[in-house]
Amino acid sequence: MRKKNVIASIIALSLLLMSGQALNPGLARLMAEYGVSESAVMLLVTIPPLAVIPGTFIGSLILRHFTKKAVGIAASLLITVCGTLPVMIDNFTIVLVTRFLVGIGLGFLNCVTPGLPSDYYPPGDLRETANGIHGAFAGGGGLIFSSIAGWLCSIRVKAIYLVYLICLIPAVVVYLTLPSRPEITDPSSESGNDVKTRADDSSGKAFDRRILSYAVKIFIFLLFSISMSMNMSQLVEGYGIGTVADVGIIMAIFSVGGFLVGFTFSRIKKALGKYTLSAGTVLSAAGILLVVLTRSIPIYCIGSLTSGIGLNIFITSCVSDIGNKFRAESRTLSFAILMSANHFAQFLSPLVLNPLNALFGGNTVTKLLIASLMLFAFGIFLFIFPDAGTRTRQQAK
């Protein structure tokens, strides 16, 4: 098996994972284009995460009958077609249907992509590097989509949907490079711990109860950390600070954080150990707070980068733990649950923050301040209780 070919497929599919948020730079202009309210236009970026949840579980069932290669190609094509269709559609309701189908395609990808490093690489530095590359290019996909989407929207508002033509490229790459038969390796520690020790909680089972703790943690984290990318367009254009092109640059810099984390993740994980999730949460909170305290595009860029680094540390650490600590037969379901919690949080974020915001002034700055403070509190909790819900029975004893 040629490992470089597998890396190419991991990169290609990871690039698509943030494509559901590609419209963020143009939300203010799309609101005017369709003549809808702010809460209605937010559905363009919150419906795909909601649709990811059924898509993920449907995808896990499909994988019982088809290879990850076939499902990855099908998902890429579905996202391409449904992502670009709104260019020709004026009815906002039908546009929302296409956004739902984009989310279904992303759900399929969530069953395929996070597990590829643990499918094709043995435990150790090589797998951690592959996990880091997955995280880097998941964030890098946001960089590509945000930059191109902002530029397209500045030319013509509905041209922003043409950004989804990029999704054809991963379909071709996966067809050419991903082996049909993965080499599944049971997890074992780099320190030489016995495989059975790691799997005592879930031996022979497809469900590992520890995934519930990871799902709750990533849900709480994303509920507040995603608020910056969702509200940046309203903040920059609404306050007259910059243009849609500036929003695209800021969100692209947010994605640069994914690259920085991805290529250094194995070192970050070794340095921070069990406090990795806490560190990622505090960094994300600090980045959002920088945006709250200023009215400067350069400072917004610094805050965006800081928050992006925190977000990718958190998510990549969760994915890495599942790949290394969970048995092979439980990984597909575990990744499905984790990614569903991830995207459900993205859907609920405005529904939770908007009512809280209304209690404290009702503007975008207040909303981001609330999100930052909640993340600081959650980061402190994770620092005090870093192993909450994630230890095996044997470790607890």
Secondary structure as GFF3:
##gff-version 3
##sequence-region A 1 397
A	DSSP	alpha_helix	3	14	.	.	.	ID=ss1
A	DSSP	three_ten_helix	19	21	.	.	.	ID=ss2
A	DSSP	three_ten_helix	24	26	.	.	.	ID=ss3
A	DSSP	alpha_helix	27	34	.	.	.	ID=ss4
A	DSSP	alpha_helix	38	41	.	.	.	ID=ss5
A	DSSP	alpha_helix	43	62	.	.	.	ID=ss6
A	DSSP	alpha_helix	68	84	.	.	.	ID=ss7
A	DSSP	three_ten_helix	85	88	.	.	.	ID=ss8
A	DSSP	alpha_helix	92	112	.	.	.	ID=ss9
A	DSSP	alpha_helix	116	120	.	.	.	ID=ss10
A	DSSP	alpha_helix	125	155	.	.	.	ID=ss11
A	DSSP	three_ten_helix	157	167	.	.	.	ID=ss12
A	DSSP	alpha_helix	168	177	.	.	.	ID=ss13
A	DSSP	alpha_helix	195	198	.	.	.	ID=ss14
A	DSSP	alpha_helix	210	225	.	.	.	ID=ss15
A	DSSP	alpha_helix	227	238	.	.	.	ID=ss16
A	DSSP	alpha_helix	244	262	.	.	.	ID=ss17
A	DSSP	alpha_helix	265	272	.	.	.	ID=ss18
A	DSSP	three_ten_helix	273	275	.	.	.	ID=ss19
A	DSSP	alpha_helix	276	293	.	.	.	ID=ss20
A	DSSP	alpha_helix	297	325	.	.	.	ID=ss21
A	DSSP	alpha_helix	328	359	.	.	.	ID=ss22
A	DSSP	alpha_helix	364	384	.	.	.	ID=ss23
A	DSSP	alpha_helix	393	396	.	.	.	ID=ss24
###
